[in-house]
Amino acid sequence: MSLTPVISIGVPVYNGEQHLGDSLDALINQTFSDFEIIISDNCSTDSTESICREYERRDPRIRYIRQTENKGALANFAFVLGEAKARFFMWAAHDDVFEKDWISSLLPLSMNNDCIAFGRVQTIDERGENTIHIANNRDLSFRGPRLLRRLRYATEPGFCGKANPVYGIFPTAALNEEALNAFGTNETEGDVMMMFHLLDRYEIMSISGTRILKRQSPVGRVAPSTTRKPRQSMRRRTMIDGFLRYSHGYENTLLRMLYPLTVLRYRIANLRLRRLARQ
């Protein structure tokens, strides 16, 4: 690694002992090697600390910081960004796995186009086996004139994967205070609002050939619960009020006019999601 690495990788983690090793192995074995890894442990109560200290001992590119108290997920994401030294930055979830050419494929794309670079998504289960999901292998590019790419993003159904480019490669300068304020909108849609905000200045370019293996439960599996969650309104499911909050002028007017299309796209995608769940 050079004195100042080309890219900083931020790994916020809390109680990640089950999959953290797999995630770190995928990062340290990337074909592009000039990076630093910043791990912020949000005061874990499991064996996360010992796992991280062992990786830090073995690889000088890794820097481990243990928080004295739980800062909350969003603050932990912001913390690793604040520790970054490089011109480019990416977040890595502690339970996801990046294919070995993720950085080598995407970094030149971000460098040459001053954009947010992303690959493709493949969802996996707890055992690391592929699962069915509507976002799998979806082209998550949002390119073209500023207005058109933002309108496309806002009308795209959320469960089709549009939040995933938050794990792409960014010019670090893009992730300024305004972007982080959008990220802090709330726990459920902050990543989407940050990406919408960034689309004001940057394209999202997504290429095939390299994947993030995104760990989650298979489609249709519902975690047991003792309470019945209230059904969300369509406005909440489409996140339209958040997009309106981060738009202005004629863009705001167009989003309101396009809301019936947003609902239609959501319903069509939801029907497809239900068919996938039955497979």
Secondary structure, DSSP 8 states (H G I E B T S, - for coil): --SS-SEEEEEEESS-TTTHHHHHHHHHT-S---EEEEEEE-S-SSTHHHHHHHHHHH-TTEEEEE-SS---HHHHHHHHHHT--SSEEEE--TT-EE-TTHHHHHHHHHHHHTSEEEEEEEEE-TTS-B---TTTT----B-SSHHHHHHHHHHS-GGGSTTGGGGSBEEGGGS-HHHHHHHTS-TTTHHHHHHHHHTTT--EEEEEEEEEEEE---TT-----SS------HHHHHTHHHHHHT--HHHHHHHHHTHHHHHHHHHHHHHHHHHHHT-
